[in-house]
Amino acid sequence: DINKDYTMADAVFTACFLNTCLRNCDIVQMACLSPVVNGRGAIFTHEDGIVLRPQYFTFQLYANLMKDTVLNTWKEDVPTFHGTWDNKEEDIDLVDVAVTYGNGEYAIGAINKDANNSQTFDLTLLGGQLSEMRIHTVNGPSAESYNDIDKTEVGITVSEWMPFAGSVTLQPHSVNVIELR
């Protein structure tokens, strides 16, 4: 129940997990988070109210904005980070994307894993038939940002609808759902 232990990094990890589940929806029939309240949950309760931890906002975006049908995606030329984990060198994609469709609109779960830099990627859907986008973003000042009693560093910002020109820029270390119409 130490809120500073639940950071923006947890929100990014949660979104990457959800994108993996979406991309593998042919074999993943259900995924769960337990517990949701207190402990390691997305919501912390105390005698005067609640604290919405960063991963709460990831669930809020995905539950309310992602559409019913998951589409296959293809990626190329994705910027990577080279690192070593468990004595094994790997290249990790800095941008993670899952695309959904429903009711004539698209919703894209897009994560920038880069803690320090914005990442721009090109997005091609239906040969340019989409004209507007709006980006819902979860982030904070740093990867270590967290919310606590009387302290809110992480939340959701929503852009205005803007022209969609085929590329999207994601803020550093952010979870995003991009609406396209």
Salt bridges, closest charged atoms under 4 A:
GLU89 OE1 - HIS82 NE2 2.72
ASP91 OD1 - HIS82 ND1 2.69
ASP93 OD2 - LYS75 NZ 2.51
ASP96 OD1 - ARG23 NH1 2.68
GLU105 OE1 - LYS67 NZ 3.74
GLU132 OE1 - ARG181 NE 2.81
GLU153 OE2 - LYS151 NZ 3.39
GLU179 OE1 - ARG134 NE 2.83
GLU179 OE1 - HIS136 NE2 2.66
